[in-house]
Amino acid sequence: MSTSAFEEMVSQNRDVTINIRAKQTQRDLIDHAAEIQGKSRSEFMLETAYQKAQEVLLDRSFFVLDELKFQRFLDLLDSPPQHNEALYQLLITQSPWE
């Protein structure tokens, strides 16, 4: 997300509060970094936490493969599924609430 897109999101009315406790040294460091960037502590912390959350989620959905491994991955996706008796039994078993 670009900085301007994040700033637009932040400028909208906020409807939830996030409270955290920190050590004095942690708060001082955060305040110093926020000051360098010309932001309030809240703006700095929210933007930083938001960016980190995006990274964590992206790490779970994006991966890099070399050409050989990518071709193997595509081959596996294109191949028919292997028979899995346990999965088959699970899928044909009626749920207790049905």
C-alpha positions as CSV (number, residue, x, y, z in Angstrom):
1,M,0.0,0.0,0.0
2,S,1.4,3.4,-0.9
3,T,1.9,6.0,1.8
4,S,-0.8,8.3,0.3
5,A,-3.3,5.4,0.3
6,F,-2.4,4.6,3.9
7,E,-2.7,8.3,4.8
8,E,-6.2,8.4,3.2
9,M,-7.2,5.4,5.2
10,V,-5.9,6.9,8.4
11,S,-7.6,10.2,7.8
12,Q,-11.0,8.6,7.8
13,N,-12.9,8.5,11.1
14,R,-11.6,5.8,13.3
15,D,-14.1,3.7,15.2
16,V,-12.0,1.4,17.3
17,T,-9.3,1.9,20.0
18,I,-6.2,-0.1,20.3
19,N,-4.5,0.1,23.7
20,I,-1.0,-1.4,24.5
21,R,1.4,-1.1,27.4
22,A,5.1,-0.5,26.8
23,K,8.3,0.1,28.6
24,Q,9.4,3.7,28.9
25,T,12.5,3.0,26.7
26,Q,10.2,1.4,24.0
27,R,7.9,4.4,24.0
28,D,10.9,6.8,23.8
29,L,12.3,5.0,20.8
30,I,8.9,5.0,19.0
31,D,8.4,8.7,19.8
32,H,11.9,9.5,18.4
33,A,11.2,7.5,15.2
34,A,7.8,9.1,14.8
35,E,9.3,12.6,15.3
36,I,11.9,11.9,12.6
37,Q,9.1,11.0,10.2
38,G,6.9,14.0,11.2
39,K,4.2,11.8,12.6
40,S,2.4,11.4,15.9
41,R,3.1,8.3,18.0
42,S,-0.3,6.9,17.0
43,E,0.1,7.5,13.3
44,F,3.6,6.0,13.4
45,M,2.5,2.9,15.4
46,L,-0.6,2.3,13.3
47,E,1.2,2.6,10.0
48,T,4.0,0.4,11.2
49,A,1.7,-2.3,12.6
50,Y,-0.5,-2.1,9.5
51,Q,2.6,-2.6,7.2
52,K,3.8,-5.5,9.3
53,A,0.4,-7.2,9.2
54,Q,0.4,-6.9,5.4
55,E,3.9,-8.5,5.3
56,V,2.8,-11.4,7.6
57,L,-0.3,-12.1,5.4
58,L,1.7,-11.8,2.2
59,D,4.3,-14.2,3.5
60,R,1.5,-16.8,3.8
61,S,0.3,-16.3,0.2
62,F,3.3,-15.4,-1.8
63,F,6.3,-17.6,-2.4
64,V,9.2,-17.6,-4.9
65,L,10.3,-20.7,-6.9
66,D,13.1,-21.1,-9.4
67,E,12.1,-22.1,-12.9
68,L,12.4,-25.9,-12.4
69,K,10.5,-25.9,-9.1
70,F,7.8,-23.6,-10.6
71,Q,7.3,-26.0,-13.5
72,R,7.0,-28.9,-11.0
73,F,4.4,-26.9,-9.1
74,L,2.4,-26.3,-12.2
75,D,2.6,-29.9,-13.1
76,L,1.2,-30.9,-9.7
77,L,-1.6,-28.4,-10.1
78,D,-2.5,-29.7,-13.5
79,S,-2.3,-33.4,-12.6
80,P,-5.5,-35.2,-11.5
81,P,-5.9,-35.6,-7.8
82,Q,-4.7,-38.8,-6.2
83,H,-7.2,-41.1,-4.6
84,N,-7.5,-40.4,-0.8
85,E,-9.8,-42.9,0.9
86,A,-9.9,-41.0,4.2
87,L,-10.9,-37.8,2.4
88,Y,-13.5,-39.7,0.3
89,Q,-15.0,-41.2,3.5
90,L,-15.1,-37.8,5.1
91,L,-16.8,-36.2,2.2
92,I,-19.5,-38.9,1.9
93,T,-20.2,-39.1,5.6
94,Q,-23.3,-37.2,6.7
95,S,-22.7,-34.5,9.2
96,P,-24.4,-34.9,12.6
97,W,-26.4,-31.8,12.2
98,E,-27.9,-32.9,8.8
